[in-house]
Amino acid sequence: RTVVWVANRENPVTDPTANLTISTNGSLLLLDGKRGIVWSAGETSASNGSRAELSDIGNLIVIDNISGRTLWQSFEHLG
């Protein structure tokens, strides 16, 4: 397999029960199996709902469902 983007290169998650979620404030979070935050996209504006989309070019984008505004995108955080 080919990895195209890694949010936490220094501390990769190997736990098979880890998950990617969107917090109540719209921040994208990577949680370990014990629900501890391994990585966060940072604070974003509050939202009544947001979604994550992976574009066909590999950009992971968090979008506000109401405004359609991009809240965060991986291509801005290439680390």
mmJSON file of the N, C-alpha and C atoms, coordinates in Angstrom:
{"data_MODEL":{"atom_site":{
"group_PDB":["ATOM","ATOM","ATOM","ATOM","ATOM","ATOM","ATOM","ATOM","ATOM","ATOM","ATOM","ATOM","ATOM","ATOM","ATOM","ATOM","ATOM","ATOM","ATOM","ATOM","ATOM","ATOM","ATOM","ATOM","ATOM","ATOM","ATOM","ATOM","ATOM","ATOM","ATOM","ATOM","ATOM","ATOM","ATOM","ATOM","ATOM","ATOM","ATOM","ATOM","ATOM","ATOM","ATOM","ATOM","ATOM","ATOM","ATOM","ATOM","ATOM","ATOM","ATOM","ATOM","ATOM","ATOM","ATOM","ATOM","ATOM","ATOM","ATOM","ATOM","ATOM","ATOM","ATOM","ATOM","ATOM","ATOM","ATOM","ATOM","ATOM","ATOM","ATOM","ATOM","ATOM","ATOM","ATOM","ATOM","ATOM","ATOM","ATOM","ATOM","ATOM","ATOM","ATOM","ATOM","ATOM","ATOM","ATOM","ATOM","ATOM","ATOM","ATOM","ATOM","ATOM","ATOM","ATOM","ATOM","ATOM","ATOM","ATOM","ATOM","ATOM","ATOM","ATOM","ATOM","ATOM","ATOM","ATOM","ATOM","ATOM","ATOM","ATOM","ATOM","ATOM","ATOM","ATOM","ATOM","ATOM","ATOM","ATOM","ATOM","ATOM","ATOM","ATOM","ATOM","ATOM","ATOM","ATOM","ATOM","ATOM","ATOM","ATOM","ATOM","ATOM","ATOM","ATOM","ATOM","ATOM","ATOM","ATOM","ATOM","ATOM","ATOM","ATOM","ATOM","ATOM","ATOM","ATOM","ATOM","ATOM","ATOM","ATOM","ATOM","ATOM","ATOM","ATOM","ATOM","ATOM","ATOM","ATOM","ATOM","ATOM","ATOM","ATOM","ATOM","ATOM","ATOM","ATOM","ATOM","ATOM","ATOM","ATOM","ATOM","ATOM","ATOM","ATOM","ATOM","ATOM","ATOM","ATOM","ATOM","ATOM","ATOM","ATOM","ATOM","ATOM","ATOM","ATOM","ATOM","ATOM","ATOM","ATOM","ATOM","ATOM","ATOM","ATOM","ATOM","ATOM","ATOM","ATOM","ATOM","ATOM","ATOM","ATOM","ATOM","ATOM","ATOM","ATOM","ATOM","ATOM","ATOM","ATOM","ATOM","ATOM","ATOM","ATOM","ATOM","ATOM","ATOM","ATOM","ATOM","ATOM","ATOM","ATOM","ATOM","ATOM","ATOM","ATOM","ATOM","ATOM","ATOM","ATOM","ATOM","ATOM","ATOM","ATOM","ATOM","ATOM"],
"id":[1,2,3,4,5,6,7,8,9,10,11,12,13,14,15,16,17,18,19,20,21,22,23,24,25,26,27,28,29,30,31,32,33,34,35,36,37,38,39,40,41,42,43,44,45,46,47,48,49,50,51,52,53,54,55,56,57,58,59,60,61,62,63,64,65,66,67,68,69,70,71,72,73,74,75,76,77,78,79,80,81,82,83,84,85,86,87,88,89,90,91,92,93,94,95,96,97,98,99,100,101,102,103,104,105,106,107,108,109,110,111,112,113,114,115,116,117,118,119,120,121,122,123,124,125,126,127,128,129,130,131,132,133,134,135,136,137,138,139,140,141,142,143,144,145,146,147,148,149,150,151,152,153,154,155,156,157,158,159,160,161,162,163,164,165,166,167,168,169,170,171,172,173,174,175,176,177,178,179,180,181,182,183,184,185,186,187,188,189,190,191,192,193,194,195,196,197,198,199,200,201,202,203,204,205,206,207,208,209,210,211,212,213,214,215,216,217,218,219,220,221,222,223,224,225,226,227,228,229,230,231,232,233,234,235,236,237],
"type_symbol":["N","C","C","N","C","C","N","C","C","N","C","C","N","C","C","N","C","C","N","C","C","N","C","C","N","C","C","N","C","C","N","C","C","N","C","C","N","C","C","N","C","C","N","C","C","N","C","C","N","C","C","N","C","C","N","C","C","N","C","C","N","C","C","N","C","C","N","C","C","N","C","C","N","C","C","N","C","C","N","C","C","N","C","C","N","C","C","N","C","C","N","C","C","N","C","C","N","C","C","N","C","C","N","C","C","N","C","C","N","C","C","N","C","C","N","C","C","N","C","C","N","C","C","N","C","C","N","C","C","N","C","C","N","C","C","N","C","C","N","C","C","N","C","C","N","C","C","N","C","C","N","C","C","N","C","C","N","C","C","N","C","C","N","C","C","N","C","C","N","C","C","N","C","C","N","C","C","N","C","C","N","C","C","N","C","C","N","C","C","N","C","C","N","C","C","N","C","C","N","C","C","N","C","C","N","C","C","N","C","C","N","C","C","N","C","C","N","C","C","N","C","C","N","C","C","N","C","C","N","C","C","N","C","C","N","C","C"],
"label_atom_id":["N","CA","C","N","CA","C","N","CA","C","N","CA","C","N","CA","C","N","CA","C","N","CA","C","N","CA","C","N","CA","C","N","CA","C","N","CA","C","N","CA","C","N","CA","C","N","CA","C","N","CA","C","N","CA","C","N","CA","C","N","CA","C","N","CA","C","N","CA","C","N","CA","C","N","CA","C","N","CA","C","N","CA","C","N","CA","C","N","CA","C","N","CA","C","N","CA","C","N","CA","C","N","CA","C","N","CA","C","N","CA","C","N","CA","C","N","CA","C","N","CA","C","N","CA","C","N","CA","C","N","CA","C","N","CA","C","N","CA","C","N","CA","C","N","CA","C","N","CA","C","N","CA","C","N","CA","C","N","CA","C","N","CA","C","N","CA","C","N","CA","C","N","CA","C","N","CA","C","N","CA","C","N","CA","C","N","CA","C","N","CA","C","N","CA","C","N","CA","C","N","CA","C","N","CA","C","N","CA","C","N","CA","C","N","CA","C","N","CA","C","N","CA","C","N","CA","C","N","CA","C","N","CA","C","N","CA","C","N","CA","C","N","CA","C","N","CA","C","N","CA","C","N","CA","C","N","CA","C","N","CA","C","N","CA","C","N","CA","C","N","CA","C","N","CA","C"],
"label_alt_id":[null,null,null,null,null,null,null,null,null,null,null,null,null,null,null,null,null,null,null,null,null,null,null,null,null,null,null,null,null,null,null,null,null,null,null,null,null,null,null,null,null,null,null,null,null,null,null,null,null,null,null,null,null,null,null,null,null,null,null,null,null,null,null,null,null,null,null,null,null,null,null,null,null,null,null,null,null,null,null,null,null,null,null,null,null,null,null,null,null,null,null,null,null,null,null,null,null,null,null,null,null,null,null,null,null,null,null,null,null,null,null,null,null,null,null,null,null,null,null,null,null,null,null,null,null,null,null,null,null,null,null,null,null,null,null,null,null,null,null,null,null,null,null,null,null,null,null,null,null,null,null,null,null,null,null,null,null,null,null,null,null,null,null,null,null,null,null,null,null,null,null,null,null,null,null,null,null,null,null,null,null,null,null,null,null,null,null,null,null,null,null,null,null,null,null,null,null,null,null,null,null,null,null,null,null,null,null,null,null,null,null,null,null,null,null,null,null,null,null,null,null,null,null,null,null,null,null,null,null,null,null,null,null,null,null,null,null],
"label_comp_id":["ARG","ARG","ARG","THR","THR","THR","VAL","VAL","VAL","VAL","VAL","VAL","TRP","TRP","TRP","VAL","VAL","VAL","ALA","ALA","ALA","ASN","ASN","ASN","ARG","ARG","ARG","GLU","GLU","GLU","ASN","ASN","ASN","PRO","PRO","PRO","VAL","VAL","VAL","THR","THR","THR","ASP","ASP","ASP","PRO","PRO","PRO","THR","THR","THR","ALA","ALA","ALA","ASN","ASN","ASN","LEU","LEU","LEU","THR","THR","THR","ILE","ILE","ILE","SER","SER","SER","THR","THR","THR","ASN","ASN","ASN","GLY","GLY","GLY","SER","SER","SER","LEU","LEU","LEU","LEU","LEU","LEU","LEU","LEU","LEU","LEU","LEU","LEU","ASP","ASP","ASP","GLY","GLY","GLY","LYS","LYS","LYS","ARG","ARG","ARG","GLY","GLY","GLY","ILE","ILE","ILE","VAL","VAL","VAL","TRP","TRP","TRP","SER","SER","SER","ALA","ALA","ALA","GLY","GLY","GLY","GLU","GLU","GLU","THR","THR","THR","SER","SER","SER","ALA","ALA","ALA","SER","SER","SER","ASN","ASN","ASN","GLY","GLY","GLY","SER","SER","SER","ARG","ARG","ARG","ALA","ALA","ALA","GLU","GLU","GLU","LEU","LEU","LEU","SER","SER","SER","ASP","ASP","ASP","ILE","ILE","ILE","GLY","GLY","GLY","ASN","ASN","ASN","LEU","LEU","LEU","ILE","ILE","ILE","VAL","VAL","VAL","ILE","ILE","ILE","ASP","ASP","ASP","ASN","ASN","ASN","ILE","ILE","ILE","SER","SER","SER","GLY","GLY","GLY","ARG","ARG","ARG","THR","THR","THR","LEU","LEU","LEU","TRP","TRP","TRP","GLN","GLN","GLN","SER","SER","SER","PHE","PHE","PHE","GLU","GLU","GLU","HIS","HIS","HIS","LEU","LEU","LEU","GLY","GLY","GLY"],
"label_asym_id":["A","A","A","A","A","A","A","A","A","A","A","A","A","A","A","A","A","A","A","A","A","A","A","A","A","A","A","A","A","A","A","A","A","A","A","A","A","A","A","A","A","A","A","A","A","A","A","A","A","A","A","A","A","A","A","A","A","A","A","A","A","A","A","A","A","A","A","A","A","A","A","A","A","A","A","A","A","A","A","A","A","A","A","A","A","A","A","A","A","A","A","A","A","A","A","A","A","A","A","A","A","A","A","A","A","A","A","A","A","A","A","A","A","A","A","A","A","A","A","A","A","A","A","A","A","A","A","A","A","A","A","A","A","A","A","A","A","A","A","A","A","A","A","A","A","A","A","A","A","A","A","A","A","A","A","A","A","A","A","A","A","A","A","A","A","A","A","A","A","A","A","A","A","A","A","A","A","A","A","A","A","A","A","A","A","A","A","A","A","A","A","A","A","A","A","A","A","A","A","A","A","A","A","A","A","A","A","A","A","A","A","A","A","A","A","A","A","A","A","A","A","A","A","A","A","A","A","A","A","A","A","A","A","A","A","A","A"],
"label_entity_id":["1","1","1","1","1","1","1","1","1","1","1","1","1","1","1","1","1","1","1","1","1","1","1","1","1","1","1","1","1","1","1","1","1","1","1","1","1","1","1","1","1","1","1","1","1","1","1","1","1","1","1","1","1","1","1","1","1","1","1","1","1","1","1","1","1","1","1","1","1","1","1","1","1","1","1","1","1","1","1","1","1","1","1","1","1","1","1","1","1","1","1","1","1","1","1","1","1","1","1","1","1","1","1","1","1","1","1","1","1","1","1","1","1","1","1","1","1","1","1","1","1","1","1","1","1","1","1","1","1","1","1","1","1","1","1","1","1","1","1","1","1","1","1","1","1","1","1","1","1","1","1","1","1","1","1","1","1","1","1","1","1","1","1","1","1","1","1","1","1","1","1","1","1","1","1","1","1","1","1","1","1","1","1","1","1","1","1","1","1","1","1","1","1","1","1","1","1","1","1","1","1","1","1","1","1","1","1","1","1","1","1","1","1","1","1","1","1","1","1","1","1","1","1","1","1","1","1","1","1","1","1","1","1","1","1","1","1"],
"label_seq_id":[1,1,1,2,2,2,3,3,3,4,4,4,5,5,5,6,6,6,7,7,7,8,8,8,9,9,9,10,10,10,11,11,11,12,12,12,13,13,13,14,14,14,15,15,15,16,16,16,17,17,17,18,18,18,19,19,19,20,20,20,21,21,21,22,22,22,23,23,23,24,24,24,25,25,25,26,26,26,27,27,27,28,28,28,29,29,29,30,30,30,31,31,31,32,32,32,33,33,33,34,34,34,35,35,35,36,36,36,37,37,37,38,38,38,39,39,39,40,40,40,41,41,41,42,42,42,43,43,43,44,44,44,45,45,45,46,46,46,47,47,47,48,48,48,49,49,49,50,50,50,51,51,51,52,52,52,53,53,53,54,54,54,55,55,55,56,56,56,57,57,57,58,58,58,59,59,59,60,60,60,61,61,61,62,62,62,63,63,63,64,64,64,65,65,65,66,66,66,67,67,67,68,68,68,69,69,69,70,70,70,71,71,71,72,72,72,73,73,73,74,74,74,75,75,75,76,76,76,77,77,77,78,78,78,79,79,79],
"pdbx_PDB_ins_code":[null,null,null,null,null,null,null,null,null,null,null,null,null,null,null,null,null,null,null,null,null,null,null,null,null,null,null,null,null,null,null,null,null,null,null,null,null,null,null,null,null,null,null,null,null,null,null,null,null,null,null,null,null,null,null,null,null,null,null,null,null,null,null,null,null,null,null,null,null,null,null,null,null,null,null,null,null,null,null,null,null,null,null,null,null,null,null,null,null,null,null,null,null,null,null,null,null,null,null,null,null,null,null,null,null,null,null,null,null,null,null,null,null,null,null,null,null,null,null,null,null,null,null,null,null,null,null,null,null,null,null,null,null,null,null,null,null,null,null,null,null,null,null,null,null,null,null,null,null,null,null,null,null,null,null,null,null,null,null,null,null,null,null,null,null,null,null,null,null,null,null,null,null,null,null,null,null,null,null,null,null,null,null,null,null,null,null,null,null,null,null,null,null,null,null,null,null,null,null,null,null,null,null,null,null,null,null,null,null,null,null,null,null,null,null,null,null,null,null,null,null,null,null,null,null,null,null,null,null,null,null,null,null,null,null,null,null],
"Cartn_x":[0.837,0.0,0.87,0.33,1.038,0.336,1.04,0.485,0.673,-0.433,-0.35,-0.362,-0.829,-0.862,-0.947,-0.207,-0.226,-0.314,-1.315,-1.507,-0.517,-0.104,0.731,1.968,2.775,3.958,4.875,5.031,5.934,5.363,4.049,3.395,2.291,2.637,1.605,0.753,-0.495,-1.428,-1.387,-1.151,-1.148,-2.33,-3.098,-4.257,-5.368,-5.802,-6.85,-8.216,-8.383,-9.666,-9.653,-8.574,-8.51,-9.535,-9.965,-10.932,-10.766,-11.289,-11.289,-12.699,-12.827,-14.148,-14.144,-15.32,-15.467,-16.089,-15.421,-15.907,-17.111,-17.719,-18.892,-18.574,-17.291,-16.939,-16.43,-16.496,-16.116,-14.674,-13.913,-12.504,-12.38,-11.497,-11.225,-10.266,-10.629,-9.83,-9.469,-8.259,-7.838,-7.741,-8.543,-8.61,-8.015,-7.323,-6.833,-7.977,-7.718,-8.756,-9.394,-8.707,-9.243,-9.887,-10.096,-10.718,-9.855,-8.555,-7.622,-7.264,-7.09,-6.765,-5.299,-5.066,-3.719,-3.307,-4.265,-4.012,-5.301,-5.182,-6.335,-6.003,-6.985,-6.804,-6.83,-7.112,-7.154,-8.575,-8.704,-10.025,-10.584,-11.846,-12.542,-13.777,-14.469,-15.672,-16.757,-17.611,-18.724,-19.624,-20.22,-21.033,-22.203,-23.312,-24.449,-24.263,-23.156,-22.858,-21.76,-20.881,-19.812,-19.541,-18.845,-18.551,-17.118,-16.556,-15.219,-15.352,-14.62,-14.618,-13.176,-12.937,-11.63,-11.77,-11.067,-11.19,-10.454,-10.715,-10.076,-8.58,-8.083,-6.64,-5.986,-6.763,-6.211,-6.26,-6.983,-7.114,-8.273,-7.991,-9.039,-9.56,-10.868,-11.468,-12.601,-12.624,-13.746,-14.568,-15.86,-16.749,-17.921,-18.27,-19.452,-20.686,-21.607,-22.799,-23.741,-23.772,-24.694,-24.181,-22.953,-22.414,-21.69,-21.259,-20.465,-19.009,-18.657,-17.298,-16.329,-15.131,-14.079,-13.534,-13.615,-13.124,-11.66,-11.245,-9.876,-9.619,-8.365,-8.008,-6.561,-6.323,-4.997,-3.926,-4.254,-3.249,-2.673,-3.324,-2.786,-1.905,-1.833,-1.077,-0.226,0.722,1.491,2.559,2.915,3.867,4.87],
"Cartn_y":[-1.183,0.0,1.23,2.304,3.572,4.59,5.14,6.18,7.512,8.265,9.548,10.738,10.532,11.619,11.031,11.594,11.152,12.381,12.413,13.562,13.576,12.427,12.335,11.487,11.94,11.208,10.794,11.629,11.331,10.292,10.124,9.23,8.44,7.549,6.836,5.934,5.808,4.98,3.561,2.615,1.208,0.451,1.101,0.485,0.285,-0.955,-1.197,-0.643,-0.229,0.342,1.869,2.471,3.933,4.399,5.657,6.158,7.651,8.081,9.477,9.995,11.125,11.65,13.175,13.758,15.21,15.583,16.456,16.861,17.786,18.099,18.975,20.381,20.805,22.142,22.112,20.939,20.841,20.475,20.185,19.824,18.35,18.061,16.686,16.081,14.909,14.269,12.846,12.447,11.058,10.548,9.536,9.004,7.613,7.312,5.954,5.079,3.819,2.886,3.232,4.048,4.47,5.847,6.324,7.613,8.8,8.572,9.667,10.331,11.632,12.362,12.142,11.555,11.343,12.54,13.089,14.211,14.987,16.292,17.151,18.155,18.462,19.477,20.869,20.977,22.274,22.767,23.889,24.469,25.032,24.792,25.397,26.095,26.781,27.467,26.457,26.836,25.97,25.764,24.609,24.279,23.416,23.524,22.647,21.305,21.096,19.838,20.047,19.11,19.171,17.769,17.709,16.415,16.419,15.235,15.092,14.441,14.949,14.389,14.18,13.085,12.825,13.044,14.048,14.374,13.349,13.373,12.416,12.669,13.805,14.067,13.815,13.294,12.915,13.974,15.059,16.113,15.764,15.62,15.386,16.742,16.954,18.268,18.148,19.059,19.165,20.361,20.116,21.127,21.378,22.643,23.012,22.69,21.909,21.506,22.659,23.672,24.787,25.753,26.228,27.251,26.67,25.405,24.812,25.249,26.036,26.571,25.476,25.498,24.572,25.03,24.146,24.46,24.07,23.025,22.509,21.618,21.561,20.623,20.181,18.909,18.325,18.972,19.442,20.041,21.336,21.906,23.088,22.703,21.4,20.897,19.718,19.959,18.872,18.286,18.958,18.446,17.587],
"Cartn_z":[0.0,0.0,0.0,-0.519,-0.588,0.289,1.251,2.114,1.414,1.242,0.542,1.49,2.717,3.686,5.076,6.023,7.41,8.302,9.17,10.051,11.203,11.635,12.831,12.557,11.687,11.227,12.376,13.406,14.512,15.469,15.485,16.436,15.731,14.811,14.054,14.945,14.608,15.362,14.807,15.686,15.272,15.855,16.713,17.353,16.326,16.098,15.101,15.499,16.772,17.194,17.179,16.696,16.574,15.546,15.673,14.696,14.465,13.339,12.926,13.136,13.82,14.129,14.028,14.011,14.027,15.365,16.121,17.44,17.305,18.445,18.433,17.946,18.041,17.547,16.11,15.464,14.062,13.813,14.877,14.723,14.346,13.429,13.028,14.045,14.615,15.657,15.267,15.603,15.504,16.93,17.263,18.621,18.679,19.8,19.979,20.485,20.729,21.154,22.482,23.297,24.596,24.508,23.3,22.993,23.404,23.552,23.803,22.485,22.501,21.278,20.928,19.767,19.244,18.401,17.663,16.759,16.581,16.399,16.163,15.075,14.249,13.212,13.819,15.099,15.769,15.896,16.555,16.773,15.475,15.263,14.129,14.667,13.827,14.275,14.615,15.53,15.899,14.689,14.642,13.479,13.895,13.189,13.422,12.75,12.146,11.485,10.473,10.44,9.454,8.96,7.854,7.257,6.763,6.634,6.071,4.705,3.739,2.386,1.945,1.262,0.672,-0.822,-1.346,-2.772,-3.623,-4.906,-5.818,-5.977,-5.485,-5.527,-4.167,-3.202,-1.91,-0.829,-1.047,-0.045,0.882,2.185,3.17,3.613,3.468,3.694,4.707,5.7,6.627,6.182,5.929,5.355,6.292,6.499,7.266,6.431,6.984,6.238,5.93,6.773,6.575,5.511,5.695,4.789,3.58,3.69,2.623,2.663,3.684,3.833,4.26,3.706,4.114,5.46,6.468,7.802,7.968,7.279,7.396,6.199,5.744,4.686,4.837,4.546,4.762,3.901,2.723,1.847,2.421,3.441,4.117,5.298,5.594,6.753,6.317,5.454,4.846,5.756,6.847,7.837,7.267],
"occupancy":[1.0,1.0,1.0,1.0,1.0,1.0,1.0,1.0,1.0,1.0,1.0,1.0,1.0,1.0,1.0,1.0,1.0,1.0,1.0,1.0,1.0,1.0,1.0,1.0,1.0,1.0,1.0,1.0,1.0,1.0,1.0,1.0,1.0,1.0,1.0,1.0,1.0,1.0,1.0,1.0,1.0,1.0,1.0,1.0,1.0,1.0,1.0,1.0,1.0,1.0,1.0,1.0,1.0,1.0,1.0,1.0,1.0,1.0,1.0,1.0,1.0,1.0,1.0,1.0,1.0,1.0,1.0,1.0,1.0,1.0,1.0,1.0,1.0,1.0,1.0,1.0,1.0,1.0,1.0,1.0,1.0,1.0,1.0,1.0,1.0,1.0,1.0,1.0,1.0,1.0,1.0,1.0,1.0,1.0,1.0,1.0,1.0,1.0,1.0,1.0,1.0,1.0,1.0,1.0,1.0,1.0,1.0,1.0,1.0,1.0,1.0,1.0,1.0,1.0,1.0,1.0,1.0,1.0,1.0,1.0,1.0,1.0,1.0,1.0,1.0,1.0,1.0,1.0,1.0,1.0,1.0,1.0,1.0,1.0,1.0,1.0,1.0,1.0,1.0,1.0,1.0,1.0,1.0,1.0,1.0,1.0,1.0,1.0,1.0,1.0,1.0,1.0,1.0,1.0,1.0,1.0,1.0,1.0,1.0,1.0,1.0,1.0,1.0,1.0,1.0,1.0,1.0,1.0,1.0,1.0,1.0,1.0,1.0,1.0,1.0,1.0,1.0,1.0,1.0,1.0,1.0,1.0,1.0,1.0,1.0,1.0,1.0,1.0,1.0,1.0,1.0,1.0,1.0,1.0,1.0,1.0,1.0,1.0,1.0,1.0,1.0,1.0,1.0,1.0,1.0,1.0,1.0,1.0,1.0,1.0,1.0,1.0,1.0,1.0,1.0,1.0,1.0,1.0,1.0,1.0,1.0,1.0,1.0,1.0,1.0,1.0,1.0,1.0,1.0,1.0,1.0,1.0,1.0,1.0,1.0,1.0,1.0],
"B_iso_or_equiv":[0.0,0.0,0.0,0.0,0.0,0.0,0.0,0.0,0.0,0.0,0.0,0.0,0.0,0.0,0.0,0.0,0.0,0.0,0.0,0.0,0.0,0.0,0.0,0.0,0.0,0.0,0.0,0.0,0.0,0.0,0.0,0.0,0.0,0.0,0.0,0.0,0.0,0.0,0.0,0.0,0.0,0.0,0.0,0.0,0.0,0.0,0.0,0.0,0.0,0.0,0.0,0.0,0.0,0.0,0.0,0.0,0.0,0.0,0.0,0.0,0.0,0.0,0.0,0.0,0.0,0.0,0.0,0.0,0.0,0.0,0.0,0.0,0.0,0.0,0.0,0.0,0.0,0.0,0.0,0.0,0.0,0.0,0.0,0.0,0.0,0.0,0.0,0.0,0.0,0.0,0.0,0.0,0.0,0.0,0.0,0.0,0.0,0.0,0.0,0.0,0.0,0.0,0.0,0.0,0.0,0.0,0.0,0.0,0.0,0.0,0.0,0.0,0.0,0.0,0.0,0.0,0.0,0.0,0.0,0.0,0.0,0.0,0.0,0.0,0.0,0.0,0.0,0.0,0.0,0.0,0.0,0.0,0.0,0.0,0.0,0.0,0.0,0.0,0.0,0.0,0.0,0.0,0.0,0.0,0.0,0.0,0.0,0.0,0.0,0.0,0.0,0.0,0.0,0.0,0.0,0.0,0.0,0.0,0.0,0.0,0.0,0.0,0.0,0.0,0.0,0.0,0.0,0.0,0.0,0.0,0.0,0.0,0.0,0.0,0.0,0.0,0.0,0.0,0.0,0.0,0.0,0.0,0.0,0.0,0.0,0.0,0.0,0.0,0.0,0.0,0.0,0.0,0.0,0.0,0.0,0.0,0.0,0.0,0.0,0.0,0.0,0.0,0.0,0.0,0.0,0.0,0.0,0.0,0.0,0.0,0.0,0.0,0.0,0.0,0.0,0.0,0.0,0.0,0.0,0.0,0.0,0.0,0.0,0.0,0.0,0.0,0.0,0.0,0.0,0.0,0.0,0.0,0.0,0.0,0.0,0.0,0.0],
"pdbx_formal_charge":[null,null,null,null,null,null,null,null,null,null,null,null,null,null,null,null,null,null,null,null,null,null,null,null,null,null,null,null,null,null,null,null,null,null,null,null,null,null,null,null,null,null,null,null,null,null,null,null,null,null,null,null,null,null,null,null,null,null,null,null,null,null,null,null,null,null,null,null,null,null,null,null,null,null,null,null,null,null,null,null,null,null,null,null,null,null,null,null,null,null,null,null,null,null,null,null,null,null,null,null,null,null,null,null,null,null,null,null,null,null,null,null,null,null,null,null,null,null,null,null,null,null,null,null,null,null,null,null,null,null,null,null,null,null,null,null,null,null,null,null,null,null,null,null,null,null,null,null,null,null,null,null,null,null,null,null,null,null,null,null,null,null,null,null,null,null,null,null,null,null,null,null,null,null,null,null,null,null,null,null,null,null,null,null,null,null,null,null,null,null,null,null,null,null,null,null,null,null,null,null,null,null,null,null,null,null,null,null,null,null,null,null,null,null,null,null,null,null,null,null,null,null,null,null,null,null,null,null,null,null,null,null,null,null,null,null,null],
"auth_seq_id":[1,1,1,2,2,2,3,3,3,4,4,4,5,5,5,6,6,6,7,7,7,8,8,8,9,9,9,10,10,10,11,11,11,12,12,12,13,13,13,14,14,14,15,15,15,16,16,16,17,17,17,18,18,18,19,19,19,20,20,20,21,21,21,22,22,22,23,23,23,24,24,24,25,25,25,26,26,26,27,27,27,28,28,28,29,29,29,30,30,30,31,31,31,32,32,32,33,33,33,34,34,34,35,35,35,36,36,36,37,37,37,38,38,38,39,39,39,40,40,40,41,41,41,42,42,42,43,43,43,44,44,44,45,45,45,46,46,46,47,47,47,48,48,48,49,49,49,50,50,50,51,51,51,52,52,52,53,53,53,54,54,54,55,55,55,56,56,56,57,57,57,58,58,58,59,59,59,60,60,60,61,61,61,62,62,62,63,63,63,64,64,64,65,65,65,66,66,66,67,67,67,68,68,68,69,69,69,70,70,70,71,71,71,72,72,72,73,73,73,74,74,74,75,75,75,76,76,76,77,77,77,78,78,78,79,79,79],
"auth_comp_id":["ARG","ARG","ARG","THR","THR","THR","VAL","VAL","VAL","VAL","VAL","VAL","TRP","TRP","TRP","VAL","VAL","VAL","ALA","ALA","ALA","ASN","ASN","ASN","ARG","ARG","ARG","GLU","GLU","GLU","ASN","ASN","ASN","PRO","PRO","PRO","VAL","VAL","VAL","THR","THR","THR","ASP","ASP","ASP","PRO","PRO","PRO","THR","THR","THR","ALA","ALA","ALA","ASN","ASN","ASN","LEU","LEU","LEU","THR","THR","THR","ILE","ILE","ILE","SER","SER","SER","THR","THR","THR","ASN","ASN","ASN","GLY","GLY","GLY","SER","SER","SER","LEU","LEU","LEU","LEU","LEU","LEU","LEU","LEU","LEU","LEU","LEU","LEU","ASP","ASP","ASP","GLY","GLY","GLY","LYS","LYS","LYS","ARG","ARG","ARG","GLY","GLY","GLY","ILE","ILE","ILE","VAL","VAL","VAL","TRP","TRP","TRP","SER","SER","SER","ALA","ALA","ALA","GLY","GLY","GLY","GLU","GLU","GLU","THR","THR","THR","SER","SER","SER","ALA","ALA","ALA","SER","SER","SER","ASN","ASN","ASN","GLY","GLY","GLY","SER","SER","SER","ARG","ARG","ARG","ALA","ALA","ALA","GLU","GLU","GLU","LEU","LEU","LEU","SER","SER","SER","ASP","ASP","ASP","ILE","ILE","ILE","GLY","GLY","GLY","ASN","ASN","ASN","LEU","LEU","LEU","ILE","ILE","ILE","VAL","VAL","VAL","ILE","ILE","ILE","ASP","ASP","ASP","ASN","ASN","ASN","ILE","ILE","ILE","SER","SER","SER","GLY","GLY","GLY","ARG","ARG","ARG","THR","THR","THR","LEU","LEU","LEU","TRP","TRP","TRP","GLN","GLN","GLN","SER","SER","SER","PHE","PHE","PHE","GLU","GLU","GLU","HIS","HIS","HIS","LEU","LEU","LEU","GLY","GLY","GLY"],
"auth_asym_id":["A","A","A","A","A","A","A","A","A","A","A","A","A","A","A","A","A","A","A","A","A","A","A","A","A","A","A","A","A","A","A","A","A","A","A","A","A","A","A","A","A","A","A","A","A","A","A","A","A","A","A","A","A","A","A","A","A","A","A","A","A","A","A","A","A","A","A","A","A","A","A","A","A","A","A","A","A","A","A","A","A","A","A","A","A","A","A","A","A","A","A","A","A","A","A","A","A","A","A","A","A","A","A","A","A","A","A","A","A","A","A","A","A","A","A","A","A","A","A","A","A","A","A","A","A","A","A","A","A","A","A","A","A","A","A","A","A","A","A","A","A","A","A","A","A","A","A","A","A","A","A","A","A","A","A","A","A","A","A","A","A","A","A","A","A","A","A","A","A","A","A","A","A","A","A","A","A","A","A","A","A","A","A","A","A","A","A","A","A","A","A","A","A","A","A","A","A","A","A","A","A","A","A","A","A","A","A","A","A","A","A","A","A","A","A","A","A","A","A","A","A","A","A","A","A","A","A","A","A","A","A","A","A","A","A","A","A"],
"auth_atom_id":["N","CA","C","N","CA","C","N","CA","C","N","CA","C","N","CA","C","N","CA","C","N","CA","C","N","CA","C","N","CA","C","N","CA","C","N","CA","C","N","CA","C","N","CA","C","N","CA","C","N","CA","C","N","CA","C","N","CA","C","N","CA","C","N","CA","C","N","CA","C","N","CA","C","N","CA","C","N","CA","C","N","CA","C","N","CA","C","N","CA","C","N","CA","C","N","CA","C","N","CA","C","N","CA","C","N","CA","C","N","CA","C","N","CA","C","N","CA","C","N","CA","C","N","CA","C","N","CA","C","N","CA","C","N","CA","C","N","CA","C","N","CA","C","N","CA","C","N","CA","C","N","CA","C","N","CA","C","N","CA","C","N","CA","C","N","CA","C","N","CA","C","N","CA","C","N","CA","C","N","CA","C","N","CA","C","N","CA","C","N","CA","C","N","CA","C","N","CA","C","N","CA","C","N","CA","C","N","CA","C","N","CA","C","N","CA","C","N","CA","C","N","CA","C","N","CA","C","N","CA","C","N","CA","C","N","CA","C","N","CA","C","N","CA","C","N","CA","C","N","CA","C","N","CA","C","N","CA","C","N","CA","C","N","CA","C","N","CA","C","N","CA","C","N","CA","C"],
"pdbx_PDB_model_num":[1,1,1,1,1,1,1,1,1,1,1,1,1,1,1,1,1,1,1,1,1,1,1,1,1,1,1,1,1,1,1,1,1,1,1,1,1,1,1,1,1,1,1,1,1,1,1,1,1,1,1,1,1,1,1,1,1,1,1,1,1,1,1,1,1,1,1,1,1,1,1,1,1,1,1,1,1,1,1,1,1,1,1,1,1,1,1,1,1,1,1,1,1,1,1,1,1,1,1,1,1,1,1,1,1,1,1,1,1,1,1,1,1,1,1,1,1,1,1,1,1,1,1,1,1,1,1,1,1,1,1,1,1,1,1,1,1,1,1,1,1,1,1,1,1,1,1,1,1,1,1,1,1,1,1,1,1,1,1,1,1,1,1,1,1,1,1,1,1,1,1,1,1,1,1,1,1,1,1,1,1,1,1,1,1,1,1,1,1,1,1,1,1,1,1,1,1,1,1,1,1,1,1,1,1,1,1,1,1,1,1,1,1,1,1,1,1,1,1,1,1,1,1,1,1,1,1,1,1,1,1,1,1,1,1,1,1]
}}}
